[in-house]
Amino acid sequence: MRDKYEKIQTCLFDLIPEKWEEIYLYASVVDRPGDVQTGEMYFYYLPKGLLKKKPVNVYEVPKKFNINETEYLKMVDVLYQTIKDLRQDFIDTEQDLWTNLTISIANCRFKVEFCYNKISQEEYASYVRHVIWRYNYLHIGGEIKEDRKILEKYLNSDKIEKVKKEEYQTGMYLKNMNNVVGFDREIQAAQEKQKEQEIKAAELEEKRNKKRQEKAKKEEEKRRQEEEKNKNQILK
C-alpha cells in the first residue's frame, strides 16, 4: 500500500505545473453488478504566493496553462486507477472496504481519510457531495443560492457525526519542487516534439509545393509546344 500512496502523491505533483501550498483530493469507488466500478474524483490545490489565492480546480489546469488537455486527462486517469488499485489492496488483505477517501498534502504531511458511508446515486447527489466536501476541506462555498441551501441542510443534519472514518498519515515522499520541475520538463519535451513535427510537416509541404510547381511548369511548356505545333500546321 505504501507504494500506492507514493504513486498517488507523485501523480498529484506531476499534475500541478506551478508551486503550491496545499493539495486536497476526493475520490469514490462504487461496486456495481457485473464487476463494474463507477465513481468520481476531483482535487484542488492552493497556489503558493505572498497573498492568499483561491483553490485551483485540476480540470481548469489545461486551459489555464495552455497544456494539451487530452494528454493531461490521461495522467488524471492514471491517478484514479491508482486509487482503485489501492482499494483492491484493501480487498486482497480483507480489510474494511471504504467507499470514498479524501487525500490532503499540507505542511509536509500526507494524509488519507477513509470514509465508509454509502454513496448515494440519486440525481444531483454528486453535486451535493462536491459542495459539502469543498466546504469542509477548502472552506469555500455558499456564494450561490443553491449551494447555500445545500450547506444549510447539511449543517442542520444529524448525519454529520455518524460517518465512519479512519485516517492514515505519513511524511511527504518527495519534494514538490522536483516534481514541478519534472512536469515542466515533460511540457518542454512535448513542445520540442511538437516543434519537430511542425518543422517536418513544413519541409514536407515545401517539397510538395516544389513538385506542384515543377509539374505546372512542365504542363505549361507542353502547352506552349502544342500551340507552336498547331500554329505551324495552320501556316502550312
JOGITA-V82987 format. One record per residue. N is the residue number from 1. RES is the residue in one letter. PHI is phi in whole degrees, -180 to 180 (none if undefined). OMEGA is omega as a letter, one per 20 degrees, with the letter a starting at -180 (none if undefined). D_FIRST is the distance of its C-alpha to the first C-alpha in Angstrom with 2 decimals. Layout:
n:N res:RES phi:PHI omega:OMEGA d_first:D_FIRST
n:N res:RES phi:PHI omega:OMEGA d_first:D_FIRST
This chain:
n:1 res:M phi:none omega:r d_first:0.00
n:2 res:R phi:-59 omega:r d_first:3.79
n:3 res:D phi:-62 omega:r d_first:5.29
n:4 res:K phi:-67 omega:r d_first:5.04
n:5 res:Y phi:-61 omega:a d_first:6.33
n:6 res:E phi:-66 omega:r d_first:8.68
n:7 res:K phi:-66 omega:r d_first:9.82
n:8 res:I phi:-60 omega:a d_first:10.55
n:9 res:Q phi:-64 omega:r d_first:12.46
n:10 res:T phi:-61 omega:r d_first:14.22
n:11 res:C phi:-60 omega:a d_first:15.26
n:12 res:L phi:-61 omega:r d_first:16.66
n:13 res:F phi:-61 omega:a d_first:18.57
n:14 res:D phi:-66 omega:a d_first:19.96
n:15 res:L phi:-87 omega:a d_first:21.31
n:16 res:I phi:-113 omega:a d_first:23.40
n:17 res:P phi:-89 omega:r d_first:26.55
n:18 res:E phi:-154 omega:r d_first:27.89
n:19 res:K phi:-71 omega:a d_first:27.20
n:20 res:W phi:-140 omega:r d_first:25.58
n:21 res:E phi:-103 omega:a d_first:25.25
n:22 res:E phi:-145 omega:r d_first:22.57
n:23 res:I phi:-131 omega:r d_first:20.21
n:24 res:Y phi:-136 omega:a d_first:19.59
n:25 res:L phi:-131 omega:r d_first:17.84
n:26 res:Y phi:-122 omega:r d_first:18.14
n:27 res:A phi:-149 omega:r d_first:16.71
n:28 res:S phi:-130 omega:r d_first:17.41
n:29 res:V phi:-135 omega:a d_first:16.85
n:30 res:V phi:-120 omega:r d_first:19.73
n:31 res:D phi:-83 omega:r d_first:20.31
n:32 res:R phi:-118 omega:r d_first:23.85
n:33 res:P phi:-57 omega:r d_first:26.13
n:34 res:G phi:82 omega:r d_first:25.99
n:35 res:D phi:57 omega:r d_first:22.22
n:36 res:V phi:-103 omega:r d_first:22.62
n:37 res:Q phi:-117 omega:r d_first:20.16
n:38 res:T phi:-126 omega:r d_first:21.51
n:39 res:G phi:164 omega:a d_first:20.45
n:40 res:E phi:-149 omega:r d_first:20.99
n:41 res:M phi:-153 omega:r d_first:19.56
n:42 res:Y phi:-154 omega:r d_first:21.38
n:43 res:F phi:-150 omega:a d_first:20.91
n:44 res:Y phi:-130 omega:r d_first:23.41
n:45 res:Y phi:-135 omega:r d_first:23.85
n:46 res:L phi:-101 omega:a d_first:26.67
n:47 res:P phi:-61 omega:r d_first:28.61
n:48 res:K phi:-82 omega:r d_first:29.62
n:49 res:G phi:178 omega:r d_first:33.34
n:50 res:L phi:-67 omega:r d_first:36.13
n:51 res:L phi:-98 omega:r d_first:36.74
n:52 res:K phi:-66 omega:a d_first:34.23
n:53 res:K phi:-111 omega:r d_first:33.23
n:54 res:K phi:-73 omega:r d_first:32.16
n:55 res:P phi:-61 omega:r d_first:28.56
n:56 res:V phi:-103 omega:r d_first:28.17
n:57 res:N phi:-75 omega:a d_first:26.79
n:58 res:V phi:-56 omega:a d_first:24.57
n:59 res:Y phi:-75 omega:r d_first:26.81
n:60 res:E phi:-94 omega:a d_first:29.80
n:61 res:V phi:-62 omega:a d_first:28.55
n:62 res:P phi:-55 omega:a d_first:30.04
n:63 res:K phi:-70 omega:a d_first:33.45
n:64 res:K phi:-66 omega:a d_first:33.42
n:65 res:F phi:-112 omega:r d_first:32.62
n:66 res:N phi:55 omega:a d_first:34.28
n:67 res:I phi:-108 omega:r d_first:31.18
n:68 res:N phi:-58 omega:a d_first:31.14
n:69 res:E phi:-67 omega:a d_first:29.71
n:70 res:T phi:-62 omega:a d_first:28.83
n:71 res:E phi:-67 omega:a d_first:26.74
n:72 res:Y phi:-65 omega:a d_first:25.12
n:73 res:L phi:-69 omega:r d_first:24.13
n:74 res:K phi:-64 omega:r d_first:22.58
n:75 res:M phi:-68 omega:r d_first:20.14
n:76 res:V phi:-63 omega:r d_first:19.59
n:77 res:D phi:-63 omega:r d_first:18.93
n:78 res:V phi:-62 omega:r d_first:16.22
n:79 res:L phi:-62 omega:a d_first:14.50
n:80 res:Y phi:-66 omega:r d_first:14.99
n:81 res:Q phi:-64 omega:r d_first:13.87
n:82 res:T phi:-65 omega:r d_first:10.45
n:83 res:I phi:-66 omega:r d_first:10.35
n:84 res:K phi:-66 omega:r d_first:11.66
n:85 res:D phi:-65 omega:r d_first:9.14
n:86 res:L phi:-62 omega:r d_first:6.41
n:87 res:R phi:-64 omega:r d_first:9.27
n:88 res:Q phi:-63 omega:r d_first:9.88
n:89 res:D phi:-62 omega:r d_first:6.84
n:90 res:F phi:-65 omega:r d_first:8.69
n:91 res:I phi:-66 omega:a d_first:11.79
n:92 res:D phi:-64 omega:a d_first:11.08
n:93 res:T phi:-98 omega:r d_first:10.39
n:94 res:E phi:57 omega:r d_first:13.35
n:95 res:Q phi:-95 omega:r d_first:12.30
n:96 res:D phi:-58 omega:a d_first:14.51
n:97 res:L phi:-94 omega:r d_first:14.06
n:98 res:W phi:-81 omega:r d_first:14.39
n:99 res:T phi:-103 omega:r d_first:16.77
n:100 res:N phi:-153 omega:r d_first:16.26
n:101 res:L phi:-143 omega:r d_first:14.54
n:102 res:T phi:-127 omega:r d_first:15.97
n:103 res:I phi:-108 omega:r d_first:14.42
n:104 res:S phi:-131 omega:r d_first:16.83
n:105 res:I phi:-126 omega:a d_first:17.27
n:106 res:A phi:-158 omega:r d_first:20.45
n:107 res:N phi:52 omega:r d_first:22.16
n:108 res:C phi:63 omega:r d_first:19.53
n:109 res:R phi:-122 omega:r d_first:16.88
n:110 res:F phi:-109 omega:a d_first:13.68
n:111 res:K phi:-128 omega:r d_first:13.60
n:112 res:V phi:-123 omega:r d_first:12.03
n:113 res:E phi:-113 omega:a d_first:14.47
n:114 res:F phi:-93 omega:r d_first:13.79
n:115 res:C phi:-120 omega:a d_first:17.13
n:116 res:Y phi:-119 omega:a d_first:18.41
n:117 res:N phi:-75 omega:r d_first:21.84
n:118 res:K phi:-71 omega:r d_first:23.44
n:119 res:I phi:-89 omega:r d_first:23.59
n:120 res:S phi:-73 omega:r d_first:27.27
n:121 res:Q phi:-109 omega:r d_first:28.50
n:122 res:E phi:-68 omega:r d_first:32.00
n:123 res:E phi:-60 omega:a d_first:33.83
n:124 res:Y phi:72 omega:a d_first:32.98
n:125 res:A phi:-62 omega:r d_first:30.05
n:126 res:S phi:-62 omega:r d_first:27.64
n:127 res:Y phi:-64 omega:r d_first:30.06
n:128 res:V phi:-61 omega:r d_first:30.41
n:129 res:R phi:-59 omega:a d_first:26.65
n:130 res:H phi:-63 omega:a d_first:26.64
n:131 res:V phi:-62 omega:a d_first:29.66
n:132 res:I phi:-67 omega:a d_first:28.34
n:133 res:W phi:-63 omega:r d_first:24.93
n:134 res:R phi:-61 omega:r d_first:26.81
n:135 res:Y phi:-65 omega:a d_first:29.09
n:136 res:N phi:-72 omega:a d_first:26.47
n:137 res:Y phi:-107 omega:a d_first:24.27
n:138 res:L phi:-103 omega:r d_first:26.69
n:139 res:H phi:59 omega:r d_first:29.83
n:140 res:I phi:-131 omega:r d_first:31.74
n:141 res:G phi:125 omega:r d_first:33.60
n:142 res:G phi:96 omega:r d_first:36.88
n:143 res:E phi:-71 omega:a d_first:38.91
n:144 res:I phi:-96 omega:a d_first:39.55
n:145 res:K phi:-57 omega:a d_first:41.54
n:146 res:E phi:-62 omega:r d_first:39.21
n:147 res:D phi:-65 omega:r d_first:36.22
n:148 res:R phi:-61 omega:r d_first:38.28
n:149 res:K phi:-62 omega:a d_first:39.07
n:150 res:I phi:-63 omega:a d_first:35.43
n:151 res:L phi:-68 omega:r d_first:34.56
n:152 res:E phi:-63 omega:r d_first:37.64
n:153 res:K phi:-65 omega:a d_first:36.80
n:154 res:Y phi:-66 omega:a d_first:33.21
n:155 res:L phi:-68 omega:r d_first:34.39
n:156 res:N phi:-93 omega:a d_first:37.00
n:157 res:S phi:-86 omega:r d_first:34.69
n:158 res:D phi:-92 omega:a d_first:33.75
n:159 res:K phi:-88 omega:a d_first:30.34
n:160 res:I phi:-60 omega:a d_first:28.73
n:161 res:E phi:-87 omega:a d_first:27.99
n:162 res:K phi:-94 omega:a d_first:27.13
n:163 res:V phi:-77 omega:r d_first:23.72
n:164 res:K phi:-76 omega:a d_first:20.95
n:165 res:K phi:-138 omega:r d_first:18.21
n:166 res:E phi:-137 omega:a d_first:15.33
n:167 res:E phi:-126 omega:r d_first:13.91
n:168 res:Y phi:-132 omega:a d_first:11.11
n:169 res:Q phi:-134 omega:r d_first:12.63
n:170 res:T phi:-160 omega:r d_first:12.48
n:171 res:G phi:-76 omega:r d_first:14.77
n:172 res:M phi:-68 omega:a d_first:14.88
n:173 res:Y phi:-79 omega:a d_first:13.34
n:174 res:L phi:-137 omega:r d_first:16.44
n:175 res:K phi:-82 omega:a d_first:19.96
n:176 res:N phi:-64 omega:a d_first:20.90
n:177 res:M phi:-62 omega:r d_first:24.28
n:178 res:N phi:-62 omega:a d_first:23.02
n:179 res:N phi:-73 omega:r d_first:21.26
n:180 res:V phi:-63 omega:r d_first:24.42
n:181 res:V phi:-63 omega:r d_first:26.47
n:182 res:G phi:-61 omega:r d_first:24.24
n:183 res:F phi:-67 omega:r d_first:24.61
n:184 res:D phi:-62 omega:r d_first:28.33
n:185 res:R phi:-67 omega:r d_first:28.58
n:186 res:E phi:-62 omega:r d_first:27.10
n:187 res:I phi:-63 omega:a d_first:29.69
n:188 res:Q phi:-62 omega:r d_first:32.38
n:189 res:A phi:-63 omega:r d_first:31.60
n:190 res:A phi:-65 omega:r d_first:31.78
n:191 res:Q phi:-66 omega:r d_first:35.03
n:192 res:E phi:-65 omega:r d_first:36.49
n:193 res:K phi:-64 omega:r d_first:35.70
n:194 res:Q phi:-64 omega:r d_first:37.31
n:195 res:K phi:-64 omega:r d_first:40.27
n:196 res:E phi:-61 omega:r d_first:40.75
n:197 res:Q phi:-64 omega:r d_first:40.74
n:198 res:E phi:-66 omega:r d_first:43.28
n:199 res:I phi:-65 omega:r d_first:45.46
n:200 res:K phi:-62 omega:r d_first:45.42
n:201 res:A phi:-64 omega:r d_first:46.25
n:202 res:A phi:-67 omega:r d_first:49.08
n:203 res:E phi:-65 omega:r d_first:50.45
n:204 res:L phi:-64 omega:r d_first:50.37
n:205 res:E phi:-66 omega:r d_first:52.16
n:206 res:E phi:-65 omega:r d_first:54.71
n:207 res:K phi:-64 omega:r d_first:55.46
n:208 res:R phi:-63 omega:r d_first:55.90
n:209 res:N phi:-63 omega:r d_first:58.24
n:210 res:K phi:-65 omega:r d_first:60.21
n:211 res:K phi:-64 omega:r d_first:60.62
n:212 res:R phi:-63 omega:r d_first:61.72
n:213 res:Q phi:-67 omega:r d_first:64.23
n:214 res:E phi:-65 omega:r d_first:65.61
n:215 res:K phi:-64 omega:r d_first:65.92
n:216 res:A phi:-64 omega:r d_first:67.67
n:217 res:K phi:-65 omega:r d_first:69.97
n:218 res:K phi:-65 omega:r d_first:70.92
n:219 res:E phi:-65 omega:r d_first:71.58
n:220 res:E phi:-66 omega:r d_first:73.75
n:221 res:E phi:-65 omega:r d_first:75.66
n:222 res:K phi:-64 omega:r d_first:76.18
n:223 res:R phi:-64 omega:r d_first:77.41
n:224 res:R phi:-65 omega:r d_first:79.93
n:225 res:Q phi:-63 omega:r d_first:81.17
n:226 res:E phi:-64 omega:r d_first:81.71
n:227 res:E phi:-64 omega:r d_first:83.57
n:228 res:E phi:-66 omega:r d_first:85.72
n:229 res:K phi:-64 omega:r d_first:86.49
n:230 res:N phi:-64 omega:a d_first:87.47
n:231 res:K phi:-65 omega:a d_first:89.62
n:232 res:N phi:-64 omega:r d_first:91.48
n:233 res:Q phi:-65 omega:r d_first:92.12
n:234 res:I phi:-65 omega:a d_first:93.57
n:235 res:L phi:-64 omega:r d_first:95.85
n:236 res:K phi:-66 omega:none d_first:97.17
